[in-house]
Amino acid sequence: MRRVKVFLIIFAILTVSYLVLAFSPVDKPKYCGGFDSSHAHVKVAGIITEVYHPIAKLKSDNRVYTMRLGPWWYWRSKKWQLKVGESVEVVGYLQGDLLFPVVIKTPDKIMKLRDKDGIPLWRGMHRHFDTHH
């Protein structure tokens, strides 16, 4: 009889926990291990100082930002590349010195990385690993 009571108590706790989580109001999604898309967009113009994919450094005035570019296979599929010394304008989400780009504009192209809700455009894409160069 005691085992049945323990089982029922555990079952009740798990059921209530599930219902609380399932029906809780949901804000904008968070991505990238703590990336919060509820922040307002910022616009930063500057020069690319380093590129080590998936990270690039952007120097603007006296501040250096670390940009999260997304997966290399997405960039490769788009035939995109950032070059050291290149002037860019970035619209994205800023968290400290970490910049999550929505759009990166270079003198000759516009690279869109996220949708209006901050969701990465590569999310759900099939990864095509090209072994031919």
N, C-alpha and C positions, 0 to 999 in steps of 0.2 A: 504494500500500500504506500509506503514511504517513497519508493522509486517512482510510482505513478505521480505523486504530488510533485516531486522534483522535476520530472519530465514536463508536467503541465506548467510549472512555473517558468522553466527555461523556454518552453514553446511560447508562452505568453510574452515573455520579454523579447524574444526574437521577432515575434509578430508585430508587437508595438513598435519596435525599432525600425522594422521594414516599412511600416505604414508612415511613420514620421518622416523617414528619408524619402519615400516615394511621393509623398504629397507636399513636401516642403516647397515654398516658392523658389524659383531658380532665377538668378541674375544672369548677366552675360557670362558666357563660358570663360574658363581660365585654361590657358594652354602653356606648354613649354615649361613645366615644372615651376609654376608660380607666376607665369605671365598673366597679367590681369588686363583684359581688354576693356574694362570699364573706364580706364584712364582716357582723358581727352587726347586727341591727336596733337602732335607737335610737328613743326616743320624746321628742319635743320639743314643748312647749306654748309658745305665744306669740301675738304680734300681727303681722298682716301690715302692713308699712310701705311697700312698693312692689309694684306689679304691672306688669311690662312683658313680656307673654307672649313667649317661653316661660320667663321668669324671674320669680320673686317673692322678695322679701326678708322674712324672718321674724325678728322680734326676740324673744329669750327671755332673761330676766334681763339680763345685760350683754353678751350675744353676739348678733351678727347672722349669720344663715345665708342663703345664696343657694340657693333651691330651683329645681331643673330640673323644670318642669311637664309637659313633653311638647308635642306639636304642638297648635297652636291649633285645628285642624279636629277633633281628638279631643274637646277640651273643648267646642267648639261643638255637636258631635253629641250630647253628653251634657247640654247646656244648663247647664254648670257655669260658675261665675264666682267668683273671689276678690275681696274688697273691702278696700281700705286701711282699717285700724282693726279688722278682723274678728279675733276670737279663734279660733285653730285649735289642733288637736293633730295632729301629724304623726308617723307611724311610717314610717321609711325607712332608707336606707343613708347613712352620713355619711363623707365623705372631706374632711378639713380642715374648711373652712366651707361646703363644697358638700354639699347635702342632696338625695338622690334619693328622693322620696316613694313609698312603697308605698300608703299610705292617708292622706288628709287628711280630718279630721273638723272640721266647722264646727258652730255651734249647730243648724243645720237640715238638714244633709246629710252623707253619707259618700261620699267620692270615692275609688274604688279605681283606682290607676294601674298597678300591677304585680302579677304573680302571685307565688306563694310562692318561686319561683326568681329573682325580680328581673327577669323578662322583661316589658317594657312590653306592656300590654294592647292598645295600638294597633298593635302589630307584625303585619303581614299584613292589616290592615284596608284596605278600599277607601276611598280618600279621596273624600268627597262634598263638593264645593265648592258651597255654597249661595250663589247670587248674589241671592236674594231676602231682604230683611230683614224 
